[in-house]
């Protein structure tokens, strides 16, 4: 054991003594490894950012029907039982799903016509951006609607629904409390997210029927089960969108999804992996050949000293660690320098694109796990490159050294 420690000590002392050659080897490794780290960091940062945006944005999990259909309570119940479904709610006829909102409290009264969109507990869009309305007279407004009404969360607006029955125009009003206002990127059109009860009452009133829930007059609605022409549907994850789309299309439904965007990210990830793999293989093979040649040249230069070490009592099993230790030292120092250069490049790249990124997003990013993996691989390749040099050391004959002394 003491002999082994002595060989390691001698190898490191010799490595420091030839500091110029050692520095060249370290910089050579850093010159190869740093661009690979930057390339992998860009790949990881871009793909992770795009994937996070796809995963976190509930709109990418939305499945919208094309056209109208007939969907009853049994159909919705069966769909809710699917493990791929995160949220589904009926949607009434679009021609009846609108309301005029008034803000009469400001000095300059404002009016806007909004689309009524059904919501309930578990709505991914509202859970992501706002608070779901808990009462039947609460609404969540989109930013364009709130801006045109000049209102904000906590205020009240007046809703008006009109109809024409037998040539006579009628209308009812309702006071609505604003539970939240969605940001512009959540929903860019004038809309109000309301409980399904209000949406159904609006449709019934326009059909000339009464609403006992809100006290609106009209004829009695038939007792037959309600059938809806549309729905709002969200998959549990972006990876369930394709499966749900296929299931609905098997039922003869045409739907619109973001499956194309999701597949684009997947293809981009595969392309980046292929490009990175090709570049990494070429770079690693080049540096591997360079390291092997450097180790062999070093062994040839010091064969006399290594042979003398055998004569003075060092075993072959310990002497072969001489080139391996020096290669490991190069790997450690080269990796440290490469990580330092990568960190500088990472800050510069993320700084250049910071205006296009949200909080927590990066164009170039490597985790500690990635860096440790790179270090272990570099160390492994260095030991592999020095293996032939160690074999050459084991073949040195002390008798040849004696003749040359």
N, C-alpha and C positions, 0 to 999 in steps of 0.2 A: 504493500500500500504506500509506503514511503517512497519507493521507486517510482510509482505511478504519479504521485504528487510532484516529484522532482521533474519528471518529464513535462508535466503540464506547466510547471513554473518556468522551465527552460524554453518551452515553446512560446509562452507569452512574453518572456524577456526578449527572445529573438524577434518576436513580432513587433515589439516596441522599438527594438534596436534598428530594424529596417523600416522605420516609420514612413519613409517616402513611398516605398513599394506597398506597404500596408495601406496607406492613405489612398493610393491609386486603386487598389482592390476594393476598398470601401466605397469610394466615389463611383467606381464602375458598377457595383451592385445597386447603389442608390439611383444611378442614372437609368438603370433598367426597371427597378422596382417602383420608383416614384410615379412615372407615367402610367404604369399599370394600376397603381392605387387611385390615381386621379380618374382614369378611365372607368374603373369599377365604381368609384364614388359617384361619378356622373350618372352611370347606368343605374345604380342603386337609388340615388336621389330622385332622378326623373321618374323612374318606374314606380317607386314608392309613393311619390307625391301624386302621380296620376291615379294610382290604385287607391290611395287614401281619399282622393276627391271622389272617385267613383263609389267607394264603399260608404263614405260619410254622407254624401249627398243623396237624400232619399228619392229625389226625382229620377235618379238612375235605376231605382228599383221599381218605378211605377210602370204599370202595364195598362194602357188605355185602349178601350174598344174602339173599333172603326165602324161607324154607323150605329143603328139602333137595333135592339133585340127585345126579347121578352124573358125577364128573369124573375122567378118567384122566390118565395122564402126558402123552399127546399134547395134550390140551386145555391143560394148564398150560404145556407147551413152546410152543404157539402163542401163548398169551397173553403169555408173557415176551418174545416177539419183537416185540410191539407197541411202537412208540416212545412211546405215551402211558402205558405201564405203568412205574411205578417199582419196585414190589415186589408179588409174589404168592407165596403159600405155601398148601399144602393144609391143610384143617382136618378132623379126625376127628369122629365122632359126638359131639354135645354131651352125651349121656347117659353116655358113657364118658370124657369129657374132664374128669375131676375127680379130686381127690386130697385125702386128709386129711394135714395137716401138723402136726407136733408140735414143740414147743420144750421139750426135757427138761432143758435146761441151767440154767434159771432156778429160783429157789426155789419158784415157783408155776407148775408146768408148764401150758402153754397149748396149745389145739388150735383149728384152723380148717379148714374145708373150702373149698378154692379151685378155681376153674375153671382148667383148663390151656389156655393159648393158645400156638399154635406161633409160633416166631420164628426168624430166621436173619440172616446178614449182609445189610445193606441195609434192615433194618426201619426205616421212617421214625419210628415212634413211639418206639422205643428209642433210636435215634440222636439224637432230639431231647431226650429226658429222662434217659437213663441209658446203661448199657453193656450191649451184647448178650452173652448168655452164650456163651462159646466152647467149653465142654465139655458133654458130654451129661448130666452130673450137676450143672450149674449152673443157677440159676433167677434171674429178675428178678421181685421181688415188687411188687405194688401197695401203696400206702401203707396202706389199710385192713387188708390181710392182715398186713403187717409190724407194724402197731400192735397188732393183736389177739394176735399171737404174741410181741410184745415183743422183736423182733429188729431188727438193722440190718445194713448191708452188711459182708460179711466173715465173718459168723457162719454156722453150719450148722444145718439143721433136718432132721427125719426125715419122710420121706414114706411114706404107707401106702396101698396099693391092695388092695381086697378083691374077692372073687368068690364065687359059689356054684356048685359043680359037682356034679351028681348029688345035690343036697340037702346037700352038705358045704360048709361055709364055709371059705374059704382066704384067706390074705393074704400079701403080701410087703412088705418095707420097703426104703427106699433113702435114703442120706444125701445131702442136697442142699446145695450151697454157694450162699449168697446173693451173686450178682454185683453187684446194685444194687437200690435201692428207688426206685420211681417216685413222683413227687409226686402229691398227691391229684387235681389237675386233669388229670393224664395219664390216669388210669384210676380211677374212683371205686368199683369193686367189688372184692371179694376175688378176686384172680387171681394166677397164677404163669405167667410167660412162659418157656417151655422149648423145647429143641430138638425138632424133629419126631420124632427117634428115640425120645425118651421118651414122646411123645404116642402114637405108633404102638404102642410096647410096652405102654402102659397099656390101649389098646383091645384089643390081641391077648390080653392076660392076662385081661381081663374076658370075652372070648369063649372062654376055656378053652384058649388057645394059649400056647406057650412064647415066651420072648424070649431069644435067644442073646446079644444085646447086654448085657443086665443079669443073665442067668443065672436068669430066672424059669421055673418049670416049667410044663408043659402039653403039649398035643398039637402036632403039627407043622402049621404054617400051610400051606395049599395054595399051590402055586407060581404060581397065576394072578396077573396084575398087580393091584396094589391100586387100588381105586376109592374116591374120597373124596366125602363128602356135601356139603362146603362148602369155603370158602376165605377167606383174608384178602387183600384187594386194595387197593393205593394207586395213585392216578394220579400222574403225574410233576409236575403242577401243578394248581391249582384250575381252570384253563382247559381241562384235558383231561378233567375229570370228566364233563361233559355228553356228550362224544364217546364215552367208554368206556361210559357208561350206555346210550346209544343202541345201541352195538354189542352189548352183552350182552342188551338187550331184543330185538334182532333175532334173537338165538339162542333166544328164548323164556324168558329168565331174568328174574325179578322181583328188582330190587335197590333198596336204600335208599342215598341219597346226601345230601350237603349242598348239592345244586344250587340248592335254593330260597334258602338263605341267601346263596349266591354271587350269584344273580340279584338278590336284594334290595339288596346293596351296589352292584351295577351300576346298578340303577334309581335308587337314592339318589344316586349320582354324577351321573347324567343330570339328575335333578330339581334338584340343587344347581347344576349348570351352567346350567340354564335360568333359575332364579331369579336367580343372580348376573348372568347376561347381561342380563336385563331391568332389574334395578336399576342395573347399570353403564351401560347405554345411556341410561336416563333421567337419571342423575346427570351423565354426560359431556355429554349434549346441553344440560342446564341450565347447567353450568359453561362450556361452549363458547360459548353465547349470551351469558353474562355477560362472559366474557373479550373477545369480539368487541366488545361495547358499550363496555367499559372502554378497549380500544385505540382505538376510533373517537373516543370522548370525549377521550382524551388527545391524539390527532392533531389534532382540531378546536381544542383549547385552545392547542396549540403550532404551529398552521399558520403563524403569522407568523414564528416563530423558524426553522422549517424552511425557509420561503421565503427568509428572509435568508441561511440557510446556502447555498442555491443561488446567491444573488447573489455571495457571497464566494468561490465557487470549488468548493464541494462538488458532485460529480456526483449525478444522480438515483440511479444504481446504488449509491452509498454511503449516501445519505440514507435509502433504504427500509429499511436495516438498523436504523435508530433504534428503531422499535416492536418489531422482531423481537428485538433484543438485550434490551429491557426485559421482553418476554414470556418469554424464555428464563431471565432472572434470577428472575422470579416462579416459573417451573417448578422450577428447582433448589432455591430456598429453600422453596417450598411442599412439594416432595417430601421434603426433609430433615425438615421439621416433621411431615409426615404419618407418616413412618417412625418418628420419635421417639414420637409419640402411639400408633402401632401397637404399638411395643415395650412401652410401659407396659400397654396393654390385653392384650397377649399374656401377659405375666407374671401379670397378675391373673387371667385366664381359666384358664390352666394351673394356677395355684396353687389356685383354687377347686375344680378337678376332679382334683387330684393324687392323692387317695386312691383314685380309680377307675382310675388309669393304672398301667401297669407301666413299668419303666425304658426310656427311649427313646421313650415314647409321648407324644403331645401332642393336646390338643383344638384348639389354635390354633397354626399353624406356617407360616411362609413361608421359603423358601430364598433365598439371595442371588440366585440366578438369577431368581426371581419378582420380587424387588424391582428388579433391574436392568431387567427387562422392563417393569415399571410405570413406571420412570423414563423409559425411552426412549419409551414410548407417550405419557406426559404431555408430554415435550419435543416430540414430533411434533405433538400436538394444539395445543400452545401456538403453535408456528410456523405451523400451519395457521390458527389463530384470528387471528394477527397479519398474515396474508397480505393480507387485504382492507385492513387499516390501512396496510400498506406500499404497496398500490396507490393508496390515497387520497393518500399522501405524494407518490407519483410524479406525481400530477395537479395538485399545487399550482403555480400560475403565479406566478413572481416579480413580474410586472407588477401582480397584485392586491395583493401585499404592499407594493409601492412606493406604491400609492394610499392604503393604510391607514396608512403610516408618517407 
